[in-house]
Amino acid sequence: MDNSEKKHPLVEVWNSYTGVRKERKNLASIPPIERIIGEMFAIGEFYYYVLNLTNSTLSHHHPNLLKLHGLTEYPENLKEVIDLTHPDDIPFIMKAEEQVVKKIIEVGRESQLYLKSSYCFRMKTAKGNYELFHHQAILTMEDENKTIIQTVNIHTNIHHITQKNPNTVLITGISPRDDFYQIKIEDPSKNIPEIHLTKRETEVLALIAKGYSGPEISKMLILSEHTVRTHRKNILAKTESRNSKELLRKAFECGLI
């Protein structure tokens, strides 16, 4: 059995979504990586790869994938990436993807290319241990019938920021959409405080996570620098953070980004 035939239970989750074409299709075009990078944030070492949803094959790998996981060859199938995941985190990932599919159906297929999903899980590293990674996925291609055929997945090692998984799925809008859905995956062993940010505070936090300065955020959101500083002050207070470094740690741990 070659790599293109390897299966994993996670594939069945996406196969349950009628918006995913089942027949095999070779994708020749390169996804709009510039658009993807503009919508992501990577507070640490990261890599991306393109996932062909019609047959679970991977392409366009970022070279950091080999470095971070200590691999000698690029994985050719989704199963090979999932096999790097901590076994105890697989049930969470299954539930997370189920929630992603459910929300996409709820929002509507016409908007699926303007939604980004994200959550955290542990992956095996080149050091031989498991560290926490932040996963972001952006749907990048659909056919003439609005059937999903491609996504770009971005994995960032955030172990240096936090080792706590908030067990939360975020689904956010990509310009021009401004969706923000925070979905908790129930885990009675975790006691994570709920932090409620306003829509504008959420936008400011996302830009802080991307590394933008106050003046840059001011121009991007068409706000005064004073207003941006006020939002940042309120975000720090709500998260009980003393500085931006602590803010990012708590934002990840509380599933805010």
Secondary structure, DSSP 8 states (H G I E B T S, - for coil): --GGG---HHHHHHHTSTTB--S-----S---HHHHHHH---SS-EEEEEEETTTTEEES--THHHHHHT-SS---BHHHHHTTB-GGGHHHHHHHHHHHHHHHHHH-GGGGGGEEEEEEEEEE-TTSSEEEEEEEEEEEEE-TT--EEEEEEEEEE-TTT------EEEEEE-TT---EEEEE---TT---------HHHHHHHHHHHTT--HHHHHHHHT--HHHHHHHHHHHHHHTT-SSHHHHHHHHHHTT--
